[in-house]
Amino acid sequence: MSQGSGILSTRQRRLAWLGFLLAALQAPVSAKLVADESWLFSLCVALMVATVIIADDAARRRPADATGD
């Protein structure tokens, strides 16, 4: 049984991880330096990118011959 292919290519997956890490690290720095609540935007972006990475993991773990629901 072979692994299914994900929704992201290898390059896109690496860029998604990089984007997630940068946004996740920028949020607390921004929260400390900026008086308003604009750091929440970075947190939301990091969570959305994490959701895509998790969906890609699930698609990769699904067997190649499995059908989607």
Secondary structure, 3 states (H helix, E strand, C coil): CCECCCCCCHHHHHHHHHHHHHHHHHHHHHHHHCCCCCHHHHHHHHHHHHHHHHHHHHHHHCECCCCCC
